[in-house]
Amino acid sequence: MRRIETLASLLGIFLAKAQRRRGIFGIGSSADHPRTITRWVCRLVPILCVFASLRETSLQSARAQKQELPPALQNVKFDQRLNEQVPLDLPFVDESGTAVKLGDYFGDKPVILVLAYFRCPMLCTLVLNGLVQSMRDMPFTLGNEFRVVTVSFDPRETPDMAAAKKKNYMDHYGKPAAAEGWHFLTGKEDAIERLTKAVGFHYIYDAKKDQYIHTAGIMVLTPTGKLSRYFYDIHYPSRDLRLALVEASANKIGSPVDQILLYCFHYDPATGKYSATILNFVRAGGALTVLGVIVMVALLVKGQSRRRKAARSVGGSDAATADEQMANDQRVSPVRDSK
């Protein structure tokens, strides 16, 4: 793609220079130079052919890379199940060894769901690190506005491993009082399979390396357990995660600023990110412009009204002073006449 962009830029510079030197195609303002036109066309056709060839090559390369993946790895992915209900009756065990149901963590707050096994040598750790960093950058506090539930998809892992993982990440988060807002669960294979299937999380087990091959991402669920948003990769912008929590809570958390941001930014399921909506920006700008005009007119009218009242007040006081002066003159005149 970089080669294509570079070639397009060179072609544009080439044509611009030709136009500056002798007019378009180097023939000045007259149109009676068919040989010159033919010569320039012959020069441009090979360039355009190379351009088209490079573009087709890049597309074929992208298709080939996708097809080169082993069949098993092509199924390692997230299938988005937006607005679908997660089974809340699934039995698990928390980090303290207590038997719980998934639904115990739902009801009044949105939930961030993370599927990660605790022995993972790299990717799961990066996912959890990215989540903690995003939570630290958010104005919301874990346990107050939202909860986090991390479920291991390795049925061999134990509550002791979950407890050690929780301690590690609560220390990293830096708010010990929020410990009740984040739970690390383990469970049996059937419960894990039902949960992963419900959220569209596909993974495979590599018996030779005793590791799971899986993708990276987190999910945001509503207080009732419906899938609201997916975030891919290992980095989750705090703005996007905050807006997802606000949406998942049905606007029960967040500030007026968050409502404005939700109006101007739109969630893109394909990328798992919030992107700016130009039309909404234009609408918001138009509304602000109209509001500014209304405020300006109101201030002008109010100022003009004040000036009129002030003028009337000054005119009234001057008239009263004049009447008083005439009355005084009338009193003084009889005295002078008697003299």
VENNOR-V72034 format. One record per backbone hydrogen bond with DSSP energy under -1.0 kcal/mol. CO is the residue of the C=O (numbers start at 1). NH is the residue of the N-H. If there is no record, write none. Layout:
BEGIN
co->CO nh->NH
co->CO nh->NH
END
This chain:
BEGIN
co->1 nh->5
co->2 nh->6
co->3 nh->7
co->4 nh->8
co->5 nh->9
co->6 nh->10
co->7 nh->11
co->8 nh->12
co->9 nh->13
co->10 nh->14
co->11 nh->15
co->12 nh->16
co->13 nh->17
co->14 nh->18
co->15 nh->19
co->16 nh->20
co->17 nh->21
co->18 nh->22
co->19 nh->23
co->22 nh->28
co->23 nh->26
co->24 nh->27
co->33 nh->37
co->34 nh->38
co->35 nh->39
co->36 nh->40
co->37 nh->41
co->38 nh->42
co->39 nh->43
co->40 nh->44
co->41 nh->45
co->44 nh->48
co->45 nh->49
co->46 nh->50
co->47 nh->51
co->48 nh->52
co->49 nh->53
co->50 nh->54
co->51 nh->55
co->52 nh->56
co->53 nh->57
co->54 nh->58
co->55 nh->59
co->56 nh->60
co->57 nh->61
co->58 nh->62
co->59 nh->63
co->60 nh->64
co->61 nh->65
co->62 nh->66
co->63 nh->67
co->64 nh->68
co->70 nh->74
co->72 nh->75
co->73 nh->76
co->75 nh->77
co->77 nh->202
co->81 nh->84
co->84 nh->227
co->88 nh->103
co->90 nh->102
co->92 nh->100
co->93 nh->186
co->94 nh->97
co->98 nh->94
co->100 nh->92
co->101 nh->104
co->102 nh->105
co->103 nh->106
co->110 nh->147
co->111 nh->221
co->112 nh->149
co->113 nh->219
co->114 nh->151
co->117 nh->120
co->122 nh->126
co->123 nh->127
co->124 nh->128
co->125 nh->129
co->126 nh->130
co->127 nh->131
co->128 nh->132
co->129 nh->133
co->130 nh->134
co->131 nh->135
co->132 nh->136
co->133 nh->137
co->141 nh->144
co->141 nh->145
co->146 nh->143
co->147 nh->112
co->148 nh->183
co->149 nh->114
co->150 nh->185
co->151 nh->116
co->154 nh->157
co->158 nh->162
co->159 nh->163
co->160 nh->164
co->161 nh->165
co->162 nh->166
co->163 nh->167
co->164 nh->168
co->165 nh->169
co->166 nh->170
co->167 nh->171
co->168 nh->172
co->169 nh->173
co->170 nh->174
co->175 nh->178
co->176 nh->179
co->178 nh->181
co->179 nh->182
co->181 nh->148
co->183 nh->150
co->185 nh->152
co->186 nh->93
co->188 nh->192
co->189 nh->193
co->190 nh->194
co->191 nh->195
co->192 nh->196
co->193 nh->197
co->194 nh->198
co->195 nh->199
co->196 nh->201
co->200 nh->79
co->204 nh->213
co->206 nh->210
co->206 nh->211
co->211 nh->206
co->213 nh->204
co->216 nh->233
co->218 nh->231
co->219 nh->113
co->220 nh->228
co->220 nh->229
co->221 nh->111
co->222 nh->225
co->223 nh->107
co->225 nh->86
co->226 nh->222
co->227 nh->83
co->229 nh->220
co->231 nh->218
co->237 nh->241
co->238 nh->242
co->239 nh->243
co->240 nh->244
co->241 nh->245
co->242 nh->246
co->243 nh->247
co->244 nh->248
co->245 nh->249
co->246 nh->251
co->247 nh->250
co->255 nh->259
co->256 nh->260
co->257 nh->261
co->258 nh->262
co->259 nh->263
co->260 nh->264
co->261 nh->265
co->264 nh->277
co->266 nh->275
co->268 nh->272
co->268 nh->273
co->273 nh->268
co->275 nh->266
co->277 nh->281
co->278 nh->282
co->279 nh->283
co->280 nh->284
co->281 nh->285
co->282 nh->286
co->283 nh->287
co->284 nh->288
co->285 nh->289
co->286 nh->290
co->287 nh->291
co->288 nh->292
co->289 nh->293
co->290 nh->294
co->291 nh->295
co->292 nh->296
co->293 nh->297
co->294 nh->298
co->295 nh->299
co->296 nh->300
co->297 nh->301
co->298 nh->302
co->299 nh->303
co->300 nh->304
co->301 nh->305
co->302 nh->306
co->303 nh->307
co->304 nh->308
co->305 nh->309
co->306 nh->310
co->307 nh->311
co->308 nh->312
co->309 nh->313
co->310 nh->314
co->311 nh->315
co->312 nh->316
co->313 nh->317
co->314 nh->318
co->315 nh->319
co->316 nh->320
co->317 nh->321
co->318 nh->322
co->319 nh->323
co->320 nh->324
co->321 nh->325
co->322 nh->326
co->323 nh->327
co->324 nh->328
co->325 nh->329
co->326 nh->330
co->327 nh->331
co->328 nh->332
co->329 nh->333
co->332 nh->336
co->333 nh->337
co->334 nh->338
co->335 nh->339
END
